Amino acid sequence: MKIAPKLSRIKKGECGTEMHHLSELDSVLGSFATYARLKGRYDDDWIDRLNHLYTTIILIIFTIVVSTKQYVGEPIHCWCPAQFEDSHVDYTNNVCWISNTYYIPFEHTIPQHDGQKKEKEIGYYQWVPMILLFQALLFKVPCILWRILTASAGVNLDKIVTLAAETAYISAEDRERTIKHIVRYMDRWLENAREYRSGCFIRLRQQISKYCCIVWGKRYGNYLVTMYMFIKLLYLTNAVGQLFILNEFLGTNYNVYGFEVMDHLARGIDWADSPRFPRVTLCDFEIRQMQNVHDYTVQCVLPINLFNEKIFMFIWFWLVFVSTLSAGNFLIWTYTMIFRQHRLRYLKKFLRVNDCYKSELDKKMAIKFGEQYLRQDGIFVLRLVGKNANDVMVSELVLQLWNYYRNKPLFRHANQISDDNSNV
């Protein structure tokens, strides 16, 4: 797989606009750009994909299963009086489907008052496909918001991480060239995102932005980190909040549904006749004939609830599983990215691997390399590369970025002063 020939003719010292470097980066993708797009985006980690991709797919599959049963099969069957003709039976099935049925156990007497029947009413089964699609949309919203926010960040995060992840599929020569172009692009982005204005207020905001996300922005080097932590929090809030949404939708104590299932399994209780998802319900309706109104109460079977019970049982355990992983993932990212010492420790590890952390000057410049050059957003991009590629790729990027930083005029000037002082 060959990289576009025009990239080899780019002069080493040539300085272009950010769009020019983005064009170079797109060219490096070459013929595997389509392949990368087919495999999906790489601008998040696997917990995010568990939320917005795999959970969405599961919910859509459940929607198809329930919709097929509702709109292709017979979702309800009612036991009608013997004098009912076929058209009357069809009418009864339809009117009981669109009007809510209610559940009364066989050992209990049917209430006479409408208010008591209203309390036992089941009104969710017609809307299950819609609520499942709505759940899938809620899981997708944080991902859509994240991609909108990163599009305005001044860096094509997905392209950087995608290129880094796909280097395993190209030759060694193309791999080296790809790494150099990633580093050039990151260097251009880091320089363009720097605050070149001066003033006490600006310096104060820059200092605050190093230690917390109260002050954030593209010029303060913590825009991507702050937005990503916000999206992580949205994923967690969504997964937990859907338990309460389903609690309101189903009209039952759905929050504890999974615990009841486990308790029934442990005690060996038969839950074939579930009060949450009853298979046999009652339906009241009226038929007007001239001036006479006839009241009927029929017994109906809801085969769809056989599927609904298993689906919402799985969803309860899945939401708890996703919520737990999302909470742990949020705390891990908070621990590694918010605290300054952990960010620097992450960089120093790769500098030591590349024998770039030896002298006292290296140790001092490593701090500046992390805090003034890469800053929080640059280290965040490296961590994403590590999540989607491997630490070897991160090590090579850190080495190339370190060499870029050492060749900058300010670093060379500091190095010269240090050598002069040591000679004296």
C-alpha positions, -999 to +999 in steps of 0.1 A: +000+000+000+017+032-012+014+067+002+007+094-023+039+104-040+033+141-036+039+138+002+076+129-004+081+162-022+070+183+007+100+203+019+110+197+055+109+233+065+079+243+046+053+261+067+016+260+056-017+266+070-036+242+092-059+233+063-028+225+043-015+200+069-050+185+072-049+179+034-015+162+039-030+140+066-059+130+044-034+121+016-015+098+040-046+078+045-044+067+009-063+036-002-072+024+033-093+055+041-124+037+031-114+007+052-109+029+083-143+045+078-159+010+076-143+000+108-157+031+126-143+061+144-115+060+169-121+093+187-133+076+219-126+045+240-143+011+242-166+021+271-180+050+249-185+025+221-202+002+245-227+030+251-233+046+218-226+016+194-232-018+210-261-007+232-278+011+204-275-020+182-290-042+209-319-018+214-326-016+176-326-055+174-351-056+202-372-030+184-373-051+153-383-082+173-412-065+191-423-046+160-424-078+139-446-094+166-469-064+168-473-055+131-468-088+114-482-113+139-512-111+163-502-091+194-534-098+213-562-125+213-594-120+233-619-146+244-652-133+231-688-144+238-702-172+216-726-149+198-697-128+184-691-132+147-656-130+131-660-093+125-669-088+162-639-108+173-616-086+151-632-055+165-627-068+201-591-075+195-585-041+179-603-021+206-586-040+234-553-034+218-556+004+214-573+008+248-554-003+278-562-036+294-558-043+331-545-072+352-563-090+379-550-123+393-573-152+388-577-157+426-589-121+430-624-108+423-628-083+394-634-048+408-667-031+401-655+005+402-636+020+372-611+037+396-599+004+409-596-010+374-576+021+364-550+014+391-544-021+375-542-008+340-514-017+317-507+009+291-471+003+278-473-027+255-485-006+224-455+018+228-426-007+234-410-002+200-411+036+204-396+035+238-368+012+227-360+035+197-361+065+221-336+047+244-313+040+214-315+077+205-306+087+241-275+065+240-265+080+206-269+117+216-236+120+237-217+106+208-232+130+183-226+159+207-189+148+211-183+148+174-199+182+170-177+196+197-145+180+184-153+193+149-149+229+163-118+221+183-093+230+155-080+194+152-092+164+134-090+140+163-105+111+145-080+112+117-050+113+141-062+083+161-073+064+130-039+069+113-021+058+145-043+027+148-040+017+112-002+019+111-001-018+120-015-026+085+011-007+064+048-012+056+076+000+078+085+028+054+049+040+052+046+037+089+076+060+096+062+086+071+028+084+086+041+090+121+061+120+109+030+135+094+009+129+125+036+147+145+037+176+121+000+179+122-001+178+160+027+203+163+008+227+140-024+222+160-006+227+194+011+259+181-021+273+167-041+266+199-016+286+220-025+319+236-002+346+223-018+375+241-003+387+274-017+403+305-022+395+342-058+382+337-048+359+309-018+345+328-041+339+358-065+320+336-037+299+321-024+290+356-059+280+368-065+259+336-035+237+344-051+224+376-088+224+370-115+226+343-133+257+357-114+278+332-113+260+299-110+268+262-092+260+230-064+285+239-059+271+274-050+235+263-079+218+281-108+221+257-108+185+245-103+171+280-131+192+295-155+183+267-146+146+269-152+144+307-185+162+301-195+135+275-184+108+299-207+122+325-235+123+300-230+086+292-232+078+329-262+100+335-280+085+306-274+049+316-286+055+352-314+078+341-329+053+318-337+030+347-359+058+361-374+066+326-384+029+323-398+030+358-422+058+347-430+042+313-438+007+327-457+021+357-440-004+380-410-004+404-387-012+375-357+001+395-357-031+416-369-055+389-335-072+385-333-078+423-367-094+423-357-117+394-326-128+412-346-133+444-372-155+426-345-175+410-327-181+443-359-191+460-371-212+431-403-192+427-422-196+394-426-162+378-445-174+347-475-153+358-456-120+361-477-090+374-453-067+356-457-083+322-489-104+325-498-127+296-535-128+305-554-095+311-589-082+311-605-056+288-637-036+292-654-020+262-689-009+252-709-016+220-737+008+211-767-006+193-793+021+185-801+035+220-788+005+239-752+003+252-738-031+260-709-035+284-685-064+278-656-077+299-634-101+280-602-120+288-573-113+265-539-130+259-509-107+253-483-129+236-462-098+231-455-096+268-437-129+266-410-110+246-414-078+266-406-095+299-374-111+286-363-079+268-368-056+297-352-081+321-321-081+299-323-043+296-323-039+334-291-060+338-275-044+308-282-009+321-267-018+355-237-033+337-232-003+315-237+022+344-211+004+365-185+004+337-193+040+328-189+051+364-156+033+368-143+046+334-153+082+344-134+079+376-103+065+359-102+092+333-107+118+360-078+103+380-054+102+350-063+135+333-074+160+359-044+156+382-012+172+370+012+146+384-004+118+366-002+135+333+035+142+338+041+107+350+025+093+318+049+114+296+080+106+317+074+069+313+077+071+275+106+096+277+125+071+299+118+043+274+133+064+247+163+074+268+152+111+268+150+115+305+186+115+318+201+149+326+187+175+349+180+197+319+159+168+304+139+165+336+132+203+337+123+204+301+101+174+304+079+194+327+077+222+302+072+197+274+041+184+292+027+217+306+036+243+280+038+223+248+015+193+249-007+205+277-038+186+288-052+182+253-020+170+237-016+143+264-053+134+260-047+127+223-018+105+232-039+086+257-066+081+230-039+067+207-028+043+234-064+032+240-070+025+203-035+015+191-008+005+216+019+020+238+045+013+212+028+038+189+025+063+217+062+059+225+071+067+189+048+098+188+062+110+221+098+107+208+090+126+176+071+153+195+100+156+220+125+160+191+102+187+176+101+205+209+139+203+215+145+219+181+124+249+188+143+282+193+133+286+230+145+252+239+178+256+220+184+289+238+177+274+272+200+245+264+228+269+253+225+288+286+227+256+306+258+245+287+274+279+293+267+278+330+281+243+333+313+254+315+318+283+339 
